[in-house]
Amino acid sequence: MSLIGSVSGFAAFGVLVRTYALGLQKRPILSNPSSHLLAAGVFGSVGYFLHNLQERQTAAIAAKKEVMIKNRARAEELAAQ
């Protein structure tokens, strides 16, 4: 998932959550639009964090895979001798 997709998706979810919460409370949904912006910002930052976390984990897994491949090749060389 791209960075823009993650951030905008989580931001849209934050607006949805805020709208749903106000609807449950039977309060006017758009009476205070700054609360929607705050929810979008908070959830968007969570999306940004999760995107970067996923990228770091993917890089760590790739590095670990390379180490394991090198160790396997070295073990096969020792076994062949």
C-alpha positions as CSV (number, residue, x, y, z in Angstrom):
1,M,0.0,0.0,0.0
2,S,1.3,3.4,-0.9
3,L,2.0,6.2,1.6
4,I,-0.8,8.4,0.3
5,G,-3.2,5.5,0.3
6,S,-2.4,4.6,3.9
7,V,-2.6,8.2,5.3
8,S,-5.7,9.1,3.3
9,G,-7.4,5.8,4.2
10,F,-6.8,6.2,7.9
11,A,-7.8,9.8,7.8
12,A,-11.1,8.9,6.1
13,F,-11.6,6.3,8.7
14,G,-11.0,8.9,11.4
15,V,-13.6,11.2,9.9
16,L,-16.0,8.2,9.7
17,V,-15.4,7.3,13.4
18,R,-16.0,10.9,14.5
19,T,-19.2,11.2,12.4
20,Y,-20.4,7.9,13.8
21,A,-19.6,8.9,17.4
22,L,-21.6,12.2,17.0
23,G,-24.4,10.3,15.4
24,L,-24.6,7.9,18.3
25,Q,-24.8,10.8,20.7
26,K,-27.5,12.4,18.5
27,R,-25.5,15.6,18.2
28,P,-25.2,17.7,15.0
29,I,-22.7,15.9,12.8
30,L,-21.1,19.0,11.2
31,S,-21.5,21.6,14.0
32,N,-17.8,21.5,14.8
33,P,-15.7,20.7,11.8
34,S,-12.4,21.2,13.6
35,S,-13.1,17.9,15.5
36,H,-13.3,16.1,12.2
37,L,-10.0,17.7,11.1
38,L,-8.5,16.6,14.4
39,A,-9.7,13.0,14.0
40,A,-8.5,13.0,10.4
41,G,-5.1,14.3,11.5
42,V,-4.7,11.8,14.4
43,F,-5.8,8.8,12.3
44,G,-3.7,10.0,9.3
45,S,-0.7,10.1,11.6
46,V,-1.4,6.6,12.7
47,G,-1.6,5.5,9.1
48,Y,1.8,7.2,8.4
49,F,3.3,5.4,11.4
50,L,1.9,2.1,10.3
51,H,3.2,2.6,6.7
52,N,6.7,3.3,8.0
53,L,6.5,0.4,10.4
54,Q,5.6,-1.9,7.6
55,E,8.5,-0.6,5.4
56,R,11.0,-1.1,8.3
57,Q,9.7,-4.7,8.9
58,T,9.9,-5.6,5.2
59,A,13.5,-4.3,5.1
60,A,14.4,-6.2,8.3
61,I,12.8,-9.4,6.9
62,A,14.7,-9.0,3.6
63,A,18.0,-8.5,5.5
64,K,17.3,-11.6,7.7
65,K,16.5,-13.6,4.6
66,E,19.9,-12.7,3.0
67,V,21.7,-13.7,6.2
68,M,19.8,-17.0,6.2
69,I,20.6,-17.7,2.6
70,K,24.3,-17.0,3.2
71,N,24.3,-19.3,6.2
72,R,22.6,-22.0,4.2
73,A,25.2,-21.7,1.4
74,R,28.0,-21.9,3.9
75,A,26.5,-24.9,5.6
76,E,26.1,-26.7,2.2
77,E,29.7,-25.9,1.4
78,L,30.8,-27.4,4.7
79,A,28.6,-30.5,4.2
80,A,30.0,-31.0,0.7
81,Q,33.6,-31.1,2.0
